[in-house]
Amino acid sequence: MDLSKHAYFEGKIVPLADAKINIATHGFLYGTAVFGGIRAYWNEEKKRLFVFRPWDHYHRLLHSARMMAMSTSFDEESLIELTLELLRTDHYQQDVYMRPTFYKADMGIGVRLHDLKDEFCLFTMPYEKYVKNDTNAHVTISSWRRIDDNMIPARGKVAGAYANSALIKTDANRAGFDEALVLDQNGHVSEGSAMNIFMVRDGIVVTPPVTDNILEGITRKSVMEILRSDMGLQVVERSIDRTEVAIAEEFFMTGTAAQVTAVTKVDHRPIGRGVMGPITAKLRDLYEDALRGRNPKYKSWNVEV
């Protein structure tokens, strides 16, 4: 990470190297933090950086904070303005990833959420590809289960909950797979390690409902609109059985970092013809145009820096 860049920390913009917390901080000790993942995309033709759907991302982050009994004076608009100020400080002319975080900032021992000070921080970094094999990913069904909403808020991005994702991802990668699919407590396919999932069966696009312990993804919401509005496809939200994956015509995963990742094999079984399908390929192109401010139809999704 480039320590010459800047961060927002303890109420001001400072050099990233100076944005440090103590090892006794509650958020570090107990995972009592919530975060967002936001991206900004460089448009070479317009020589402009576009932040993708920041209001939606910050709206979800504030909901996550509420679930973890956090209070803040920030709202969506003030967080967007702060983000733009930070991006301008470092004069990015490339794709950027942003990590805003609310965390319990008191120091000391004691498992609780109440009577603790809440802080906000934000750092940025150049984007690196999340799934290298994003047009031909080979996935496995994980032996780990997706966290249940009655254990840790599944629809919130709670830092401590991502130990679940880390276990899933590492086991899959060490076994030679690009990613993993995770079942919920009822045995339905819920997510990837940190991505929403979609399958195509009989020309209909299917994705799990928000009640199947999924994160309510911003990318998920965006591609559902593109699939319906631009591609004229039916999108159905329903539970997905694990054996359906093997007989799907196409399968893809979505997320801020992963964007649209084509899955072509699951546990050594080819999906469809074993190559990225036409729906996924077209969706990837349309989504890319929306991200970089090249489609005026989705102008409202982008905030120019």
C-alpha positions in Angstrom: 0.0 0.0 0.0 1.3 3.5 -0.9 1.9 5.3 2.4 2.3 8.6 0.6 -1.5 8.6 0.1 -4.0 10.1 2.6 -6.8 8.9 4.8 -9.6 10.4 6.9 -8.8 9.5 10.5 -10.0 11.0 13.8 -11.8 13.9 12.2 -9.3 15.0 9.6 -7.4 14.1 6.5 -3.9 12.9 7.4 -1.1 11.0 5.6 -2.0 7.3 5.5 1.1 6.4 7.5 -0.2 8.5 10.4 -3.6 6.8 10.5 -3.0 4.3 13.3 -5.1 2.8 16.1 -3.9 1.3 19.3 -3.7 -2.5 19.7 -6.1 -2.3 22.6 -8.9 -0.7 20.5 -12.2 -2.5 20.9 -12.8 -2.8 17.1 -9.4 -4.6 16.7 -9.9 -6.9 19.7 -13.5 -7.9 19.0 -14.2 -7.2 15.3 -16.7 -4.5 16.4 -16.4 -2.5 13.2 -18.5 -2.2 10.0 -17.2 -1.3 6.6 -18.1 -0.6 3.1 -16.3 -1.3 -0.2 -16.7 1.4 -2.8 -15.0 1.8 -6.1 -14.2 4.8 -8.4 -13.5 4.2 -12.1 -11.2 6.2 -14.4 -12.7 7.2 -17.7 -9.8 7.8 -20.0 -11.9 9.5 -22.7 -13.3 12.0 -20.3 -10.2 12.2 -18.1 -12.5 11.9 -15.1 -12.9 9.7 -12.1 -16.4 8.4 -11.4 -17.5 7.0 -7.9 -20.0 4.2 -8.4 -23.3 4.5 -6.4 -21.8 6.1 -3.3 -25.2 7.0 -1.8 -26.3 3.4 -1.9 -23.0 2.2 -0.4 -23.1 4.7 2.4 -26.8 4.1 3.0 -26.0 0.4 3.6 -23.0 1.3 5.7 -25.1 3.4 8.0 -27.6 0.6 8.3 -24.7 -1.7 9.3 -23.6 0.8 11.9 -27.2 0.9 13.3 -27.2 -2.9 13.6 -24.0 -2.7 15.7 -25.4 0.0 18.0 -23.2 2.7 16.6 -24.2 6.4 16.5 -22.8 9.0 14.1 -23.4 12.5 13.0 -22.6 11.6 9.4 -25.3 11.0 6.8 -25.0 9.8 3.2 -24.4 13.2 1.7 -21.7 14.2 4.2 -19.9 10.9 3.7 -19.9 11.4 -0.1 -18.5 14.9 0.2 -15.7 13.6 2.5 -15.0 10.8 0.0 -14.7 13.3 -2.9 -12.4 15.5 -0.8 -10.1 12.6 0.0 -9.9 11.5 -3.7 -9.1 15.0 -4.8 -6.3 15.2 -2.3 -4.4 12.3 -4.0 -5.3 13.2 -7.6 -6.0 9.7 -8.8 -6.1 9.0 -12.5 -6.8 5.2 -12.3 -9.3 2.9 -10.8 -9.6 3.2 -7.0 -10.9 1.2 -4.1 -12.2 2.9 -1.0 -12.7 1.4 2.4 -14.9 3.4 4.8 -15.2 2.0 8.4 -17.1 2.8 11.6 -15.5 1.2 14.6 -15.7 1.0 18.4 -12.8 3.2 19.3 -12.4 2.8 23.1 -9.5 0.8 24.5 -9.8 -2.0 27.0 -11.3 -5.4 27.6 -15.0 -6.1 27.6 -17.4 -7.7 25.2 -20.3 -5.3 24.5 -21.6 -2.7 22.0 -23.0 -0.1 24.4 -21.2 2.7 26.2 -18.4 2.8 23.7 -17.1 5.6 21.5 -17.7 5.2 17.8 -15.3 6.6 15.2 -15.1 6.7 11.4 -12.1 6.3 9.1 -11.6 6.1 5.4 -8.7 5.1 3.2 -8.2 4.6 -0.5 -5.9 2.5 -2.7 -5.4 1.7 -6.4 -7.6 -1.2 -7.4 -6.2 -4.6 -8.0 -8.2 -7.4 -9.7 -10.1 -9.4 -7.0 -10.6 -12.7 -9.0 -7.8 -13.1 -11.5 -9.7 -15.7 -13.5 -12.9 -13.7 -13.7 -14.0 -15.0 -17.2 -13.5 -18.7 -16.4 -13.7 -19.2 -12.7 -13.7 -22.8 -11.2 -15.5 -22.9 -7.9 -16.2 -25.5 -5.2 -19.0 -26.0 -2.7 -17.5 -25.0 0.6 -17.7 -27.2 3.7 -18.2 -24.0 5.8 -21.7 -22.6 6.1 -22.8 -19.0 5.6 -23.3 -17.0 8.8 -26.9 -16.9 9.8 -28.7 -13.6 10.4 -29.6 -14.8 13.9 -25.9 -15.1 14.7 -24.3 -12.1 13.1 -26.2 -9.6 10.9 -25.8 -11.2 7.5 -27.0 -8.2 5.6 -24.5 -6.0 7.4 -20.8 -5.8 6.6 -19.5 -6.6 10.1 -15.7 -6.9 10.2 -15.7 -9.8 12.6 -18.1 -11.8 10.4 -15.5 -11.9 7.6 -13.6 -14.6 9.5 -16.3 -16.8 7.9 -15.4 -15.5 4.4 -11.7 -15.9 5.1 -12.1 -19.5 6.1 -14.1 -20.2 3.0 -11.8 -18.4 0.6 -8.5 -19.9 1.9 -9.8 -23.5 1.9 -11.0 -23.0 -1.7 -7.8 -21.4 -3.0 -5.5 -24.0 -1.2 -7.6 -26.7 -2.9 -6.9 -25.2 -6.3 -10.2 -23.4 -6.9 -10.7 -19.7 -7.7 -13.7 -19.3 -5.4 -16.3 -21.1 -3.4 -20.1 -21.3 -3.1 -21.5 -21.3 0.4 -24.7 -23.0 1.6 -26.9 -21.4 4.3 -28.2 -23.3 7.3 -31.1 -24.8 5.2 -28.7 -26.1 2.6 -29.5 -23.5 -0.1 -26.7 -21.8 -2.0 -26.4 -18.4 -0.4 -23.3 -16.5 -1.7 -19.7 -16.9 -2.7 -17.0 -16.1 -0.1 -17.9 -12.4 -0.4 -20.0 -12.2 -3.5 -23.7 -12.5 -4.5 -24.5 -15.2 -7.0 -26.8 -15.6 -10.1 -27.6 -18.6 -12.3 -29.4 -18.9 -15.6 -31.9 -21.7 -16.1 -34.2 -22.0 -19.1 -33.3 -18.4 -20.0 -34.4 -17.1 -16.6 -31.9 -15.4 -14.3 -32.2 -16.6 -10.7 -30.6 -15.2 -7.6 -31.2 -15.9 -3.8 -33.6 -13.6 -1.9 -32.3 -11.2 0.7 -33.8 -13.6 3.3 -31.3 -16.4 2.5 -28.6 -14.7 4.6 -27.1 -12.8 1.7 -25.5 -9.3 1.8 -27.8 -6.9 0.0 -25.3 -6.1 -2.7 -25.1 -2.8 -4.6 -23.6 -4.6 -7.6 -26.4 -7.2 -7.3 -29.0 -4.5 -7.4 -27.3 -2.8 -10.3 -27.0 -5.9 -12.5 -30.6 -6.9 -11.8 -31.7 -3.6 -13.3 -29.4 -4.0 -16.3 -30.6 -7.6 -16.9 -34.3 -6.5 -16.8 -34.1 -3.1 -18.4 -31.3 -3.4 -21.0 -31.4 -7.2 -21.8 -35.1 -7.8 -21.4 -34.6 -10.8 -19.1 -36.7 -12.2 -16.3 -35.0 -12.1 -12.9 -36.4 -14.2 -10.2 -35.4 -14.1 -6.5 -35.8 -17.5 -4.9 -33.7 -20.1 -3.0 -31.3 -22.2 -5.1 -30.5 -25.8 -4.4 -26.9 -26.9 -4.7 -27.6 -29.4 -7.5 -29.2 -26.7 -9.6 -25.8 -25.1 -10.0 -24.5 -28.1 -11.9 -27.3 -28.1 -14.4 -27.5 -24.3 -14.9 -26.8 -22.9 -18.4 -24.7 -20.0 -16.9 -23.5 -18.9 -13.5 -21.9 -15.7 -12.4 -20.9 -13.9 -9.2 -21.2 -10.2 -8.4 -19.6 -7.7 -6.0 -17.9 -4.4 -5.8 -14.5 -5.9 -6.0 -15.4 -8.9 -8.2 -17.7 -6.9 -10.5 -19.2 -9.7 -12.7 -17.2 -12.9 -12.5 -18.2 -15.8 -14.8 -18.2 -19.2 -13.3 -17.6 -22.1 -15.8 -17.0 -25.1 -13.5 -18.2 -26.2 -10.1 -16.4 -29.1 -8.4 -14.9 -30.1 -11.8 -18.4 -30.2 -13.5 -18.8 -27.8 -16.4 -21.6 -25.2 -16.2 -23.3 -25.2 -19.6 -20.7 -25.6 -22.2 -17.9 -25.0 -19.8 -17.2 -21.4 -21.1 -18.6 -18.0 -20.2 -22.1 -17.8 -21.6 -23.6 -15.1 -23.8 -25.8 -13.5 -21.1 -22.8 -13.2 -18.7 -20.6 -11.8 -21.5 -23.1 -9.1 -22.5 -23.8 -8.2 -18.9 -20.1 -7.7 -18.2 -19.9 -5.2 -21.1 -23.0 -3.3 -20.2 -22.0 -3.1 -16.5 -18.5 -1.8 -17.5 -20.1 1.0 -19.5 -22.3 1.9 -16.6 -19.3 2.0 -14.2 -17.2 4.3 -16.3 -19.9 6.8 -17.1 -20.2 5.7 -20.7 -24.0 5.0 -20.6 -26.1 8.2 -20.0 -29.0 6.0 -18.9 -27.2 5.3 -15.7 -25.7 8.7 -15.2 -27.3 8.9 -11.7 -25.3 6.0 -10.5 -22.0 7.9 -10.9 -20.6 10.8 -9.0 -17.8 12.7 -10.8 -14.8 13.6 -8.8 
